């Protein structure tokens, strides 16, 4: 198989963000997923592979300079499927001697009193938080053993193109554009840090380019933290519509979880939207010089994407 300098594992919102940024920079890209198809129209190498098989991981990443781990099982299958997926990716990239960049979230910290920083202890008590701790442990053990160069970029709840199922996703933007009420989870008057998906992708590429980031964890750049209500109000103002918003709490999610596994799995993570959830990403900006996209610009890009998607 022809080698590519940049290989992206997974074609969700994050993988597509990394791909768009690399393609904009005229970099050749391979993206790997289960279907062999992606919604982007730009020219790239799209490969169908089973990432649970280390031999197939090796085949698709061999000869690459950087591999971006953006793949994940379905939300309700994390406990069962995420650890073996990561072990397979580690084994395949180790054999190929390729640098690995992992796009992580903040679940491993658990409930935090105060601002979340990179040195905040990993004290998650939720099932999915413990899975994230396990993934990081396995990555760092491989790095410390000297047979894998790895770095981790962590983002808060992200929004933007293709991020349909996020906290600030289709339940907010599609009703908004239809003149209906946006639906948000938890307490909208608590401060909550959001990450623009394009900033997440751009940050992972920077980490891949900088060998001094090996063995390190960075929070990717975020715009200044506002309350969820303030963010939604800004989005409504950009489309020139009066603000309409409903909230969804534990009872509604629990009821939805009787029929929708993803809703059921969201209940244990509600502390992130019921209490202040503030993330400090200043270290990334200080080290790499990258700042977040201004919130209004990020929201406008998101609105434009949701306006153009098929009904």
C-alpha positions in Angstrom: 0.0 0.0 0.0 1.3 3.4 -1.0 2.5 5.3 2.1 1.1 8.7 3.1 2.8 11.2 5.4 -0.5 11.9 7.3 -2.9 9.2 8.2 -6.2 9.9 10.0 -7.9 7.1 11.8 -11.6 7.8 12.0 -13.9 10.0 9.9 -16.1 11.6 12.5 -16.2 15.4 13.1 -12.6 15.5 14.4 -11.1 13.3 11.8 -12.8 15.3 9.1 -11.5 18.5 10.7 -7.9 17.3 10.6 -8.4 16.2 7.0 -9.8 19.6 5.9 -6.9 21.5 7.5 -4.2 19.2 6.0 -5.9 19.4 2.6 -6.1 23.2 2.8 -2.3 23.1 3.4 -1.9 21.0 0.3 -0.8 18.0 2.3 -1.6 14.5 1.0 -4.0 12.7 3.3 -5.1 9.2 4.0 -8.3 8.7 6.1 -9.2 5.3 7.4 -12.6 4.1 8.5 -15.0 1.1 8.4 -16.8 2.1 5.2 -14.2 3.4 2.8 -16.3 6.5 2.2 -16.2 10.1 3.6 -18.5 13.1 3.0 -15.7 15.4 1.8 -15.3 16.1 -1.9 -11.6 16.9 -1.8 -9.2 14.5 -3.2 -7.6 12.1 -0.7 -6.9 8.4 -0.1 -9.9 6.9 1.7 -9.2 3.3 2.9 -11.6 0.8 4.5 -10.0 -1.1 7.3 -10.7 -2.9 10.6 -8.8 -0.9 13.2 -9.4 -3.6 15.8 -6.8 -5.6 13.8 -3.2 -4.5 14.5 -2.0 -6.0 11.2 -4.5 -3.8 9.3 -3.5 -0.8 11.3 0.1 -1.4 10.4 -0.8 -1.7 6.7 -2.6 1.7 6.6 0.0 3.6 8.7 3.3 2.1 7.5 5.5 4.8 6.1 3.5 7.7 7.6 5.1 10.5 9.5 2.1 11.2 11.8 -1.0 9.2 12.6 -4.0 11.0 14.2 -6.1 8.8 16.3 -9.7 10.2 16.0 -11.6 6.9 15.9 -14.0 5.8 18.6 -16.7 3.2 19.1 -20.3 4.2 19.4 -20.9 6.1 22.7 -22.7 3.3 24.5 -20.0 0.7 23.5 -16.9 2.5 25.0 -16.4 0.2 27.9 -16.4 -2.9 25.7 -14.7 -1.7 22.6 -12.5 1.4 23.2 -9.7 -0.3 25.1 -9.1 -3.1 22.5 -9.4 -0.5 19.7 -6.6 1.6 21.4 -4.4 -1.4 22.0 -4.7 -2.4 18.3 -3.8 1.2 17.2 -0.8 1.2 19.6 0.4 -2.1 18.4 0.1 -1.2 14.7 1.8 2.2 15.0 4.5 0.8 17.2 5.4 -1.8 14.6 5.4 1.0 11.9 7.5 3.3 14.1 5.0 6.2 13.5 4.3 9.2 15.7 0.8 9.0 17.2 -1.4 12.0 18.1 -4.6 11.2 20.1 -7.6 13.5 20.1 -8.9 13.1 23.7 -11.7 14.7 25.7 -11.9 15.8 29.4 -13.9 12.9 30.9 -10.8 11.5 32.7 -10.7 14.4 35.1 -14.1 13.7 36.6 -15.9 16.4 38.6 -13.5 19.3 39.3 -13.9 22.2 41.6 -12.4 25.1 39.8 -10.6 25.5 36.5 -9.4 22.3 34.7 -5.8 22.4 33.7 -3.4 19.8 32.3 -2.0 19.0 35.8 -5.5 18.4 37.2 -5.6 14.9 38.7 -7.4 12.2 36.7 -10.1 11.3 39.2 -13.0 10.2 37.1 -15.6 8.0 38.8 -17.9 7.6 35.8 -17.7 4.5 33.6 -16.7 6.5 30.5 -14.2 8.6 32.5 -12.5 5.4 33.7 -12.3 4.2 30.1 -10.5 7.4 29.2 -8.1 7.0 32.0 -7.3 3.5 30.8 -6.6 4.7 27.3 -4.2 7.4 28.5 -2.5 4.9 30.8 -1.9 2.5 27.9 -0.6 5.3 25.6 1.8 6.7 28.2 3.1 3.3 29.2 4.0 2.6 25.6 5.7 6.0 25.3 7.6 5.5 28.5 8.8 2.1 27.4 10.4 4.0 24.5 8.7 2.3 21.6 6.0 4.8 20.7 6.1 8.6 20.3 2.7 9.8 21.4 1.1 13.1 22.4 -2.4 13.9 23.5 -4.6 16.9 22.7 -7.7 17.3 24.9 -10.8 19.3 23.9 -14.0 20.3 25.7 -17.4 19.7 24.2 -16.9 20.6 20.6 -19.1 22.2 17.9 -18.7 22.9 14.3 -19.1 21.2 10.9 -20.1 17.5 11.1 -20.4 17.7 15.0 -24.1 16.9 14.8 -24.4 14.8 18.0 -22.5 17.1 20.3 -23.9 19.1 23.2 -23.8 22.2 21.0 -24.9 20.3 17.9 -28.0 19.6 15.8 -30.4 19.9 18.8 -29.3 23.5 19.0 -28.6 24.6 15.4 -31.3 22.8 13.4 -34.3 24.0 15.5 -32.7 27.5 15.7 -32.6 27.7 11.9 -36.2 26.6 11.7 -37.3 29.3 14.0 -37.9 26.8 16.9 -36.4 26.5 20.3 -32.8 25.3 20.7 -32.5 22.4 23.2 -29.6 22.4 25.7 -28.7 20.0 28.5 -28.3 20.9 32.1 -28.2 24.4 33.5 -27.6 26.9 30.7 -26.5 29.6 33.2 -23.4 27.8 34.3 -20.1 28.7 32.6 -19.1 26.1 30.1 -16.0 25.9 27.9 -16.7 24.8 24.3 -14.1 23.9 21.6 -14.5 24.8 18.0 -13.9 21.6 16.0 -11.6 23.3 13.5 -9.4 24.5 16.3 -9.2 21.0 17.6 -8.1 19.6 14.3 -5.6 22.4 13.8 -4.1 21.8 17.2 -3.6 18.1 16.7 -1.7 18.9 13.5 0.5 21.3 15.4 1.2 18.6 18.0 2.1 16.1 15.2 4.6 18.6 13.8 6.4 19.3 17.1 8.4 16.4 18.4 8.9 18.2 21.8 5.3 17.5 22.5 5.9 13.8 22.8 4.8 12.3 26.1 2.8 15.5 26.8 -0.9 16.4 27.3 -2.2 19.7 26.1 -5.6 21.3 26.2 -6.3 22.6 22.7 -7.2 26.4 22.4 -10.7 27.5 23.4 -12.4 30.9 23.2 -13.1 32.6 26.5 -15.6 30.7 28.6 -19.2 32.0 28.7 -22.4 30.4 30.0 -24.2 28.1 27.6 -27.1 30.6 27.5 -24.7 33.3 26.3 -23.3 31.1 23.6 -26.7 30.2 22.3 -27.8 33.8 22.5 -24.8 34.8 20.3 -25.8 32.2 17.8 -29.4 33.4 17.6 -28.1 37.0 17.2 -26.0 35.9 14.2 -29.1 34.7 12.4 -31.2 37.6 13.5 -33.8 35.6 15.3 -35.2 36.0 18.8 -33.8 33.6 21.4 -35.8 30.5 22.0 -34.4 27.8 24.3 -35.5 24.7 26.2 -33.5 22.7 28.7 -33.2 18.9 29.0 -32.3 17.4 32.4 -31.8 14.1 34.1 -35.4 13.0 34.0 -35.9 13.6 30.3 -32.5 11.9 29.4 -33.4 8.9 31.6 -36.7 8.6 29.9 -35.1 8.9 26.5 -32.5 6.3 27.6 -35.2 3.7 27.7 -35.2 3.7 23.9 -31.9 5.5 22.9 -28.6 4.0 24.3 -26.7 7.2 23.7 -29.2 9.2 25.8 -28.9 6.6 28.6 -25.1 6.9 28.5 -25.2 10.7 28.7 -26.8 10.8 32.2 -23.6 10.0 34.1 -21.9 12.9 32.3 -24.5 15.5 33.2 -22.3 17.0 35.9 -20.4 18.8 33.1 -23.5 20.9 32.2 -25.1 21.1 35.7 -22.1 22.8 37.3 -19.3 25.2 36.1 -17.1 23.5 33.6 -14.2 25.8 32.8 -11.0 24.7 30.9 -7.7 26.5 30.8 -6.0 26.1 27.4 -3.4 28.9 27.9 -0.5 26.4 28.0 -1.0 25.5 24.3 -1.1 29.1 23.2 2.0 29.9 25.3 4.0 27.0 23.8 2.7 26.9 20.2 1.4 30.4 19.6 -2.0 29.2 18.4 -5.1 30.9 19.7 -8.8 29.9 19.3 -11.0 31.1 16.5 -13.2 34.0 17.9 -16.5 32.6 19.1 -18.7 34.6 16.7 -16.6 33.4 13.7 -16.8 29.8 14.9 -20.5 30.0 15.4 -21.0 31.6 12.0 -19.1 28.7 10.4 -21.2 26.2 12.3 -24.5 28.0 11.3 -23.5 28.0 7.7 -22.7 24.3 7.7 -26.0 23.4 9.4 -27.9 25.6 7.0 -26.4 23.8 4.0 -26.8 20.2 5.2 -29.7 18.1 3.7 -33.0 18.0 5.6 
